[in-house]
Amino acid sequence: MNERLPPLTALRAFDAAARHESFSRAADELSVTHAAVSHQIKALETWLGLALFERRTRAVTLTPSGQEYRAVIEDAFNQIRAGTARVRTGPDGPLHVTTTPAFAVRWLAPRLGQLWNEHPELDLRLHEASWRRELDAAAPRFDLGIRLGAGQWPGLDAILLLRGHLTPTLGAGMLSSGAILERSEDLARHTLLHEFDRRAWQEWFRRHGLNPSEAERGPVFDDINLVYGAALSGHGVGLLHTALTAAEVAAGQLAQPFRETGEETNFYIVYPRGTGALPKVARFRDWLLAQ
């Protein structure tokens, strides 16, 4: 079979636009104009003989054919990235890991001494990524990522690392000093600590039959670790992940008084498909799982 390949430039434009579901953001990533991205995708659609995007006034969404083709192209690019990384750095070169700030500070950092003792050969390069920003573990400079979510990402293998959920969390000293938190309704009398915006608390209130407008109080922090610190210091109630607060709860420093929780959301180890057998990736993955 000698099937012709579509133009690589058009495939790169499609890959970026599909990930962002935006021609403008794809243009920013590729350092070209919006018109250039639009032209390349139109040319690809003509080459394929089908529509990849539904165009609306201020947004684009993938068609069913576009969703299917996105998985194909992402897988192909991931294989190219993985192969390139193997050629450039070898199987035992630097291990680039991307993770969320909270996971890096609260779970990984305290265990790094053990990692060095067990695997002194690992040349770890740790990259902190925003809690809500896409963690691009498939990018050439990242070999492995820790992601929070449902466990399915196109082009990536995912292995469950930590189960957990978000739940109201406060300094144990607040309860011992007489603060009342026996029912979810009691939260209306306390300062709420927010990360980035107030949507997470609003959703928690809505899920538990409370008025979401009651969740619009309290300070907003742009780093989740500041929320942890404020909760530990007794300044309010944070909506924090149980997997990252287990040590403080066990030590009696933090309290999680409610059975009511948010949806289960777990931490996963992810890496581009086809790279899990690389020695450096396998060693770090297995060490994480052993923890």
The 8 nearest C-alpha neighbors of each residue, nearest first, counted from 0:
[[1, 2, 3, 4, 5, 47, 75, 46],
 [0, 2, 3, 4, 5, 6, 47, 46],
 [3, 1, 0, 4, 5, 47, 46, 6],
 [2, 4, 1, 5, 6, 0, 46, 47],
 [3, 5, 2, 6, 7, 1, 10, 46],
 [6, 4, 7, 3, 43, 10, 46, 9],
 [7, 5, 9, 8, 10, 4, 43, 11],
 [6, 8, 10, 9, 11, 5, 4, 12],
 [9, 7, 11, 10, 6, 12, 39, 13],
 [8, 10, 39, 12, 7, 6, 11, 43],
 [9, 11, 7, 13, 12, 8, 14, 6],
 [12, 10, 14, 8, 13, 9, 7, 15],
 [13, 11, 9, 15, 10, 14, 36, 16],
 [12, 14, 10, 16, 11, 15, 17, 40],
 [15, 13, 11, 17, 12, 16, 10, 18],
 [14, 16, 25, 18, 12, 17, 13, 11],
 [15, 17, 25, 13, 19, 20, 21, 22],
 [18, 16, 20, 14, 15, 19, 13, 69],
 [17, 19, 15, 16, 20, 14, 21, 25],
 [18, 20, 21, 16, 17, 15, 24, 25],
 [21, 19, 17, 16, 18, 59, 60, 22],
 [20, 22, 19, 16, 23, 24, 59, 25],
 [21, 23, 25, 16, 24, 33, 26, 36],
 [24, 22, 26, 33, 25, 21, 27, 32],
 [25, 23, 27, 26, 21, 22, 28, 19],
 [26, 24, 16, 15, 22, 28, 23, 27],
 [25, 27, 31, 23, 29, 33, 24, 32],
 [28, 26, 24, 30, 25, 29, 23, 31],
 [29, 27, 25, 26, 30, 24, 15, 31],
 [28, 30, 26, 27, 31, 25, 12, 15],
 [31, 29, 27, 28, 26, 32, 25, 33],
 [32, 30, 26, 29, 35, 27, 33, 36],
 [31, 33, 35, 34, 26, 36, 30, 27],
 [32, 34, 23, 26, 36, 35, 22, 37],
 [33, 35, 37, 32, 36, 38, 31, 26],
 [34, 36, 38, 32, 37, 33, 39, 31],
 [37, 35, 39, 33, 38, 34, 12, 26],
 [36, 38, 34, 40, 35, 39, 41, 33],
 [37, 39, 35, 41, 36, 40, 34, 42],
 [40, 38, 9, 42, 36, 41, 37, 35],
 [39, 41, 43, 37, 42, 38, 13, 9],
 [40, 42, 44, 38, 43, 39, 37, 45],
 [41, 43, 45, 39, 40, 44, 46, 38],
 [44, 42, 46, 40, 45, 41, 9, 47],
 [43, 45, 41, 47, 49, 46, 42, 50],
 [44, 46, 48, 42, 43, 47, 41, 49],
 [45, 47, 43, 44, 48, 42, 5, 49],
 [48, 46, 44, 45, 49, 43, 50, 5],
 [47, 49, 45, 46, 44, 50, 43, 51],
 [50, 48, 44, 47, 51, 45, 64, 46],
 [51, 49, 44, 52, 62, 48, 65, 64],
 [50, 52, 65, 62, 61, 64, 44, 49],
 [53, 51, 61, 62, 60, 50, 54, 59],
 [52, 54, 60, 59, 62, 61, 55, 51],
 [55, 53, 59, 52, 58, 60, 56, 57],
 [56, 54, 58, 57, 59, 53, 60, 52],
 [55, 57, 58, 54, 59, 53, 60, 21],
 [58, 56, 55, 59, 54, 21, 22, 23],
 [59, 57, 55, 56, 54, 21, 60, 20],
 [58, 60, 54, 53, 55, 20, 21, 52],
 [61, 59, 53, 52, 20, 62, 58, 54],
 [60, 62, 52, 65, 66, 51, 53, 63],
 [61, 63, 65, 52, 64, 51, 53, 66],
 [64, 62, 66, 65, 67, 61, 51, 68],
 [65, 63, 67, 62, 66, 51, 68, 50],
 [64, 66, 51, 62, 61, 68, 63, 67],
 [67, 65, 69, 63, 64, 68, 61, 62],
 [66, 68, 64, 65, 69, 70, 63, 71],
 [67, 69, 71, 65, 70, 66, 64, 72],
 [68, 70, 66, 72, 71, 67, 65, 73],
 [71, 69, 73, 68, 67, 72, 153, 74],
 [72, 70, 68, 74, 69, 73, 75, 67],
 [71, 73, 75, 69, 74, 70, 76, 68],
 [74, 72, 76, 70, 75, 71, 154, 69],
 [73, 75, 154, 77, 71, 72, 76, 70],
 [74, 76, 72, 78, 73, 77, 71, 79],
 [77, 75, 79, 73, 78, 74, 80, 72],
 [78, 76, 80, 74, 79, 75, 271, 73],
 [77, 79, 81, 75, 76, 80, 82, 74],
 [78, 80, 76, 82, 77, 81, 83, 75],
 [81, 79, 77, 83, 78, 82, 139, 76],
 [80, 82, 78, 84, 83, 79, 77, 85],
 [83, 81, 85, 79, 84, 80, 78, 86],
 [82, 84, 80, 86, 81, 85, 79, 87],
 [85, 83, 81, 87, 82, 86, 88, 80],
 [84, 86, 89, 82, 83, 87, 88, 90],
 [85, 87, 83, 84, 89, 88, 82, 90],
 [88, 86, 84, 85, 89, 83, 82, 92],
 [89, 87, 92, 85, 84, 86, 90, 91],
 [88, 90, 85, 92, 91, 86, 87, 84],
 [89, 91, 85, 277, 92, 278, 279, 88],
 [92, 90, 89, 279, 278, 93, 88, 277],
 [91, 93, 88, 89, 90, 94, 122, 279],
 [94, 92, 122, 123, 95, 124, 91, 121],
 [95, 93, 123, 124, 122, 142, 96, 92],
 [94, 96, 124, 141, 142, 125, 123, 140],
 [97, 95, 125, 143, 144, 141, 126, 142],
 [96, 98, 126, 144, 127, 125, 128, 145],
 [99, 97, 145, 127, 128, 144, 103, 126],
 [98, 100, 128, 130, 102, 101, 127, 129],
 [101, 99, 103, 102, 127, 104, 128, 129],
 [102, 100, 104, 103, 99, 105, 224, 223],
 [101, 103, 106, 99, 105, 100, 104, 107],
 [102, 104, 107, 100, 101, 108, 105, 106],
 [105, 103, 108, 101, 102, 106, 100, 107],
 [104, 106, 102, 101, 103, 243, 107, 108],
 [107, 105, 102, 108, 103, 104, 109, 243],
 [106, 108, 103, 110, 109, 102, 104, 105],
 [107, 109, 111, 104, 110, 103, 106, 105],
 [110, 108, 107, 111, 106, 105, 112, 104],
 [111, 109, 108, 107, 113, 112, 114, 106],
 [112, 110, 114, 108, 113, 109, 115, 107],
 [113, 111, 115, 114, 110, 116, 109, 108],
 [112, 114, 116, 111, 110, 115, 117, 118],
 [113, 115, 111, 117, 112, 116, 118, 110],
 [116, 114, 119, 118, 112, 113, 117, 111],
 [117, 115, 113, 114, 118, 119, 112, 111],
 [116, 118, 114, 115, 113, 119, 286, 112],
 [117, 119, 115, 120, 114, 121, 116, 282],
 [120, 118, 115, 121, 116, 117, 114, 122],
 [119, 121, 118, 122, 115, 91, 117, 279],
 [122, 120, 119, 123, 118, 279, 94, 93],
 [123, 121, 93, 94, 120, 124, 92, 119],
 [122, 124, 94, 121, 93, 125, 95, 96],
 [125, 123, 95, 94, 96, 126, 122, 93],
 [126, 124, 96, 97, 95, 123, 127, 98],
 [127, 125, 97, 96, 128, 98, 124, 95],
 [126, 128, 98, 100, 99, 97, 125, 129],
 [129, 127, 99, 98, 134, 97, 100, 126],
 [128, 130, 132, 131, 99, 100, 127, 133],
 [131, 129, 99, 132, 128, 100, 101, 223],
 [132, 130, 129, 133, 128, 134, 99, 195],
 [131, 133, 129, 130, 134, 128, 135, 99],
 [132, 134, 135, 131, 129, 128, 130, 146],
 [135, 133, 136, 132, 128, 97, 146, 144],
 [134, 136, 137, 138, 133, 141, 144, 97],
 [135, 137, 144, 141, 138, 143, 134, 270],
 [138, 136, 135, 271, 77, 141, 139, 270],
 [137, 139, 141, 135, 136, 140, 80, 142],
 [138, 140, 80, 141, 137, 84, 81, 142],
 [139, 141, 138, 95, 142, 84, 137, 136],
 [142, 140, 95, 136, 138, 139, 96, 143],
 [141, 143, 95, 96, 94, 270, 136, 140],
 [144, 142, 270, 96, 136, 141, 269, 97],
 [145, 143, 97, 136, 269, 96, 98, 268],
 [144, 146, 268, 98, 267, 269, 97, 266],
 [147, 145, 267, 266, 144, 148, 268, 98],
 [146, 148, 266, 265, 267, 264, 145, 149],
 [149, 147, 264, 265, 150, 146, 266, 267],
 [148, 150, 151, 264, 265, 147, 266, 267],
 [151, 149, 148, 157, 267, 152, 159, 158],
 [152, 150, 149, 153, 157, 155, 148, 156],
 [151, 153, 155, 154, 150, 156, 157, 149],
 [154, 152, 155, 70, 151, 73, 74, 156],
 [153, 155, 74, 73, 272, 271, 152, 77],
 [156, 154, 271, 272, 270, 153, 152, 269],
 [155, 157, 269, 272, 270, 271, 158, 154],
 [156, 158, 269, 268, 267, 150, 155, 159],
 [159, 157, 268, 267, 160, 269, 156, 150],
 [158, 160, 267, 161, 266, 268, 157, 265],
 [159, 161, 267, 266, 268, 288, 158, 162],
 [162, 160, 266, 265, 159, 242, 163, 267],
 [163, 161, 265, 266, 242, 264, 160, 164],
 [164, 162, 242, 241, 265, 263, 264, 240],
 [163, 165, 263, 264, 240, 241, 261, 262],
 [164, 166, 240, 239, 261, 238, 260, 241],
 [165, 167, 260, 238, 239, 168, 261, 164],
 [168, 166, 238, 237, 255, 236, 239, 169],
 [169, 167, 255, 237, 236, 254, 238, 239],
 [170, 168, 236, 230, 254, 253, 171, 235],
 [169, 171, 253, 231, 233, 172, 230, 173],
 [170, 172, 253, 254, 252, 173, 174, 169],
 [171, 173, 175, 170, 174, 176, 233, 252],
 [172, 174, 176, 171, 175, 178, 170, 233],
 [175, 173, 178, 177, 176, 172, 171, 179],
 [174, 176, 172, 177, 173, 171, 178, 170],
 [177, 175, 173, 174, 178, 172, 171, 179],
 [176, 178, 174, 175, 179, 173, 172, 180],
 [179, 177, 174, 173, 176, 180, 175, 189],
 [180, 178, 181, 177, 174, 185, 182, 173],
 [181, 179, 185, 182, 178, 186, 256, 183],
 [180, 182, 179, 185, 183, 256, 257, 184],
 [183, 181, 184, 185, 180, 257, 186, 256],
 [182, 184, 185, 186, 181, 180, 257, 207],
 [183, 185, 182, 186, 187, 209, 181, 180],
 [186, 184, 183, 187, 180, 182, 188, 181],
 [187, 185, 189, 188, 184, 183, 180, 182],
 [186, 188, 185, 189, 184, 213, 214, 190],
 [189, 187, 186, 185, 190, 184, 179, 180],
 [188, 190, 186, 187, 191, 235, 236, 185],
 [191, 189, 235, 217, 236, 192, 216, 188],
 [190, 192, 217, 236, 235, 237, 189, 216],
 [191, 193, 237, 236, 218, 217, 235, 226],
 [194, 192, 219, 197, 220, 196, 218, 191],
 [193, 195, 220, 196, 219, 223, 221, 222],
 [196, 194, 221, 220, 219, 193, 197, 222],
 [197, 195, 194, 198, 193, 219, 199, 220],
 [196, 198, 199, 200, 193, 201, 215, 214],
 [197, 199, 201, 200, 196, 202, 214, 193],
 [200, 198, 202, 201, 197, 203, 196, 238],
 [199, 201, 203, 202, 198, 197, 214, 204],
 [202, 200, 211, 198, 204, 214, 203, 199],
 [201, 203, 205, 199, 200, 204, 206, 198],
 [202, 204, 200, 206, 201, 205, 199, 261],
 [205, 203, 209, 201, 211, 207, 202, 206],
 [204, 206, 202, 208, 209, 207, 203, 211],
 [207, 205, 203, 204, 208, 202, 209, 261],
 [208, 206, 204, 205, 209, 203, 259, 183],
 [207, 209, 205, 206, 204, 210, 211, 203],
 [208, 210, 204, 205, 207, 211, 184, 206],
 [209, 211, 212, 213, 204, 205, 208, 214],
 [212, 210, 201, 213, 204, 214, 205, 209],
 [211, 213, 214, 210, 215, 201, 216, 204],
 [214, 212, 211, 215, 210, 187, 216, 201],
 [213, 215, 212, 201, 211, 216, 200, 204],
 [216, 214, 212, 213, 197, 217, 201, 211],
 [217, 215, 214, 191, 213, 190, 218, 197],
 [216, 218, 191, 190, 192, 219, 215, 193],
 [219, 217, 192, 193, 220, 216, 191, 190],
 [218, 220, 193, 194, 195, 196, 192, 217],
 [221, 219, 194, 222, 195, 193, 225, 218],
 [220, 222, 195, 194, 223, 219, 225, 196],
 [223, 221, 224, 220, 225, 194, 226, 195],
 [222, 224, 226, 225, 194, 101, 227, 221],
 [223, 225, 227, 226, 222, 101, 228, 100],
 [226, 224, 228, 223, 227, 222, 229, 220],
 [225, 227, 223, 229, 224, 228, 192, 230],
 [228, 226, 224, 230, 225, 229, 231, 223],
 [227, 229, 225, 231, 226, 230, 232, 224],
 [228, 230, 232, 226, 234, 231, 227, 225],
 [229, 231, 169, 233, 227, 232, 170, 228],
 [232, 230, 170, 228, 233, 229, 227, 253],
 [233, 231, 229, 230, 234, 228, 170, 235],
 [232, 234, 170, 230, 231, 235, 173, 229],
 [235, 233, 229, 230, 232, 236, 190, 231],
 [236, 234, 190, 230, 191, 233, 192, 169],
 [235, 237, 169, 191, 168, 192, 230, 167],
 [238, 236, 192, 168, 239, 167, 230, 191],
 [237, 239, 167, 166, 165, 168, 236, 200],
 [238, 240, 165, 166, 237, 168, 167, 241],
 [241, 239, 165, 164, 242, 243, 163, 244],
 [240, 242, 244, 163, 243, 164, 245, 165],
 [243, 241, 163, 240, 244, 245, 161, 162],
 [244, 242, 241, 240, 245, 105, 106, 102],
 [243, 245, 241, 247, 246, 242, 248, 240],
 [244, 246, 248, 247, 242, 243, 241, 249],
 [247, 245, 249, 248, 244, 250, 243, 252],
 [248, 246, 250, 252, 253, 249, 244, 245],
 [247, 249, 253, 251, 245, 250, 246, 254],
 [250, 248, 246, 247, 251, 245, 252, 253],
 [249, 251, 247, 248, 252, 246, 253, 245],
 [252, 250, 248, 249, 253, 247, 171, 254],
 [251, 253, 247, 171, 250, 248, 170, 254],
 [254, 252, 170, 248, 171, 247, 169, 251],
 [253, 255, 171, 169, 248, 168, 256, 170],
 [256, 254, 168, 257, 167, 169, 166, 253],
 [255, 257, 254, 180, 258, 181, 167, 168],
 [258, 256, 259, 255, 167, 182, 183, 260],
 [257, 259, 260, 256, 255, 166, 183, 182],
 [260, 258, 257, 261, 166, 207, 183, 167],
 [261, 259, 166, 165, 258, 262, 164, 257],
 [260, 262, 165, 164, 166, 203, 263, 259],
 [261, 263, 164, 264, 260, 165, 163, 203],
 [264, 262, 164, 163, 261, 265, 162, 165],
 [263, 265, 164, 148, 163, 262, 149, 147],
 [264, 266, 162, 163, 147, 148, 161, 267],
 [265, 267, 147, 161, 160, 146, 159, 145],
 [268, 266, 159, 160, 146, 158, 145, 157],
 [267, 269, 145, 158, 157, 144, 160, 159],
 [270, 268, 157, 144, 156, 143, 155, 267],
 [269, 271, 143, 155, 156, 136, 142, 144],
 [272, 270, 155, 137, 274, 77, 154, 156],
 [273, 271, 155, 156, 274, 154, 270, 77],
 [272, 274, 275, 271, 78, 276, 81, 156],
 [275, 273, 276, 277, 272, 271, 81, 270],
 [274, 276, 277, 273, 281, 280, 270, 272],
 [275, 277, 274, 281, 278, 280, 273, 279],
 [276, 278, 280, 275, 274, 279, 90, 281],
 [279, 277, 281, 280, 282, 276, 90, 91],
 [278, 280, 282, 281, 91, 277, 283, 94],
 [281, 279, 277, 283, 278, 282, 284, 275],
 [280, 282, 278, 284, 279, 283, 276, 275],
 [283, 281, 279, 285, 280, 284, 278, 286],
 [282, 284, 286, 280, 285, 281, 287, 279],
 [285, 283, 281, 287, 286, 282, 280, 288],
 [286, 284, 288, 282, 287, 283, 281, 289],
 [285, 287, 283, 289, 284, 288, 282, 290],
 [288, 286, 284, 290, 285, 289, 283, 160],
 [287, 289, 285, 290, 286, 160, 284, 159],
 [288, 290, 286, 287, 285, 284, 160, 283],
 [289, 287, 288, 286, 110, 285, 160, 107]]
